[in-house]
Amino acid sequence: MSIDLTIAQYSRGGGATHPTHPLFLCLHGWGSNEMEMSDLMRQIAPYNDYASLRGPIRLSGGDAFSPGAYAWFTERVPMGEDLDRDAYEMARSIDRWVGNNLADERQVVPLGFSQGGLLATHLLRVNPRRYCAAVSLSGYLAPGAVPGTAPADGILDNYNIPVFYTYGKNDDVVPKYELFAAQAWLNEHTWLTTKSYRALDHNVSLEELTDLRQWLLDHDITSGIL
């Protein structure tokens, strides 16, 4: 199955204003859209280019004042073998979009929240050669039980890809065991930096974004200028 991703919002200059810095590939969560991730990028790395994609599943709305609400998967937190298949197909489609729309030499950092966080890390499990780092905020993982749906799992640790993974200790959407499982798996397969935040639910916080900005600076992904 091929999923056609047609809506993307770029930073100024069509995502090519700061080619010496990596470009962020922004992937929103359930019920959000590409514009909300663009707003978040202005807080995280205003001097990096980005491309913010819209999930293909329309949940509601869309008018002259708002693009509406979208998702990458039909369920808010899908599970099991269906998630394996859906995550693989969606990550393949996103990776295909990257290949068709971004220069091969451009460094790319997937950054996602919730469903988008799952896909940010699943891109590494599909094509680790293409992505220099990844950020998953309140994300989770596909179990990888269906053969072929995470084809790079066996070699991913060879790439030592930096990953920033965080979540709220009061997350009321993603089960805690899924958050813990994602943390453990990423620690085994990537160069992981992880933190959980007291009193944070399924959301982002200023403290979390401050930690993310420092991580990006430490890994020479951003200039540190705000």
N, C-alpha and C positions, 0 to 999 in steps of 0.2 A: 504494500500500500504506500502510495506517495501522497504526502500532505503538502498542499501548496500554501506557502506562507507569503502573503502578498502585501501586508501592511508593516512598514517599519518607519520609525521616526529617528532621524539622525541628529547629531549635534551640529552646531554651526559649521558650514563649509562642507556639508555632506559627509561628515565623519572623516575628513581628511585635513583638518586644520593643524593638528599636532602629530604628524606621522612618526616622530621619534619616540613617542610614548605608545604603549599598547592601547588598543581600542577595546572598550568594554562592550560585550554583547549582553544586553539587558533582557531578562526574562521575568515577567511579572507573575504574581500569584493568582489564585482563584478570585474571580470577581473584580479583577483590576484591569488595567490596560497599559499600553505602551507609554502613554503620557505620564502616568504616575511614576514609572521607573525613570523617566527623563527628569522629573522633579527631584527624585532621590539622587540622581547623578550630580546635580548641581550642588548638593551638600557633601558628596563623597569626593569627587574628583573633577572639579569644574574645568580644569585645564587638560583633561583627556578627552579624546573623541569617544563617541559611543554610537551604537545602533541599537535601538530598543524595538523589539519585535512584539507583535500582537498575536496572542494565542488564537487558534483557528475556531474555537468553540464559542459562539455567542451565547451569553447567559441572559442578558437583558439590555434594553435601552439602545441609545445611540441617536443623537439629534444634533442640531446646530451648535449646541453648547457643550456636549459631552460625547466622547466616542463610545460610551457604553461599557458593559462589563463582559469580560472574556475569560477563558480558561484554556488550559492545555489538555486536561483530561475531564471526562464527564462527571466523575465523582471528585469531591473536594480532596479526600485523602484515599485514593484507590489502593488496593492491596493485592497481593498474591500474583498468580501467573498472568492475569490480565494486565497488571501494572508492568510486569516484565515486557510484555509484547508492546504495550502502548508507549512505554518509556523508550524502547528501542526505536520504534517507528518515528516518534516525535524527535528524538535526538538525531536520527538519520536525516530527517527533513531539515532540522536546524543546521546541521553540518553541511548539508547540500546547499542551503541558502548562503552559508558562509563562503563556500567554494565558488558560488556563482556571483557573489556581490562584493567580496573583499579580495584585495590583492594577496597573492600567495605569501608574499614576504611580510605582510602586516601581522604583528603579534596581536593575539586576541585573548581576552580574559572574560569568560562567561561569568555573569553575576546575576543571581536569581534569588527570589524570595518564595518560600513554600514550594508550590509545584515548580516554579522557575528555579528554585534552589536544587531540587531533584534533577532537573534537566541540566543545570550548570555542571554538576558532577557526572551525570550520565554521558555527557559529551566526552569526558575523559575516558570513559569505559568503552566508547565507540571509536574515537580517533584521538588518542593521546598525543600524537605527533603535532597536531594542529594548534593546541591551546597551551599557553605558557603558564597559566595559573587559573584558579577558579575560586569563586566566592559563593557560598550557600548560606543564606540567612533563613533560619527556621525551616530548613529543608529536611528531606528524608531520602531513603534509597529504595530503588527497586531491588527485590531479593536476589535476582540473578539466577533463579532456579531453572528457568526455561533455557535450554541450550541455544546458544547463538545470539541471545539478547543483550549480552554484555561482552562482546568478543575480545576486548582488550584487557579483561580482568587479570589474566595470567601474566601479563607483561607490564601492567601499569606501574608497579613499584620500581621498575627499572628507570623510569623517567623522573622520579623524585619531584613531581609537580607540586608547587606550593598551593595549598588549599586553606582558605579561611572559612571555618564552619562555626556558627553560633546559633543559640536558641534561648528562649526564655524558660526559666524554671517553672513558670505558671502557664505554660502553653496549654490551651484548652482545646486545640484542634488536632495536633499531631500527638499520638500516644507517646508517653515517655519512653517506652521500650523501643519505639522506632527511632527516637532521637538518640538514645544510647547506642543502638545498633549502628546507626549511621556514623556516629563518632568513633566507635571501635573499628569499623571497617575502613574508614578514611585514614585513621591512625596507622593501620597496617599497610595501606596501599599508596599513600601520598605523603608529602611533607606537610603535615597538618599543624595548623594553629587553631585552637578551639577554646571557646569560653561559653559559659552559661550565665544568665543574668537574673538575679533575684527580683521578684515582683514584675518581671516582664512576661506578658502573655504572647499570643501569636501575632507579634508586631515587631517593630524595630524601635530602638531607643537611642538617645543621644550618646550615652556611654558606649553602646555597641558601635555606632558610627565613628566615634572617636578612636576606638580600638582598630576599626577597619582602616581608617586613614593612616594610622601609624603602621599597620601591617603593610599597606601598599607602599609606603615610604621605605620601610625596611627592605622590601623586595624590589626596590627600584622600578616600581610600576607607575608611580606618580612622582611629580616634582615636589610635593609637599606644600605648594603654594595654594592658599585658599583665598 
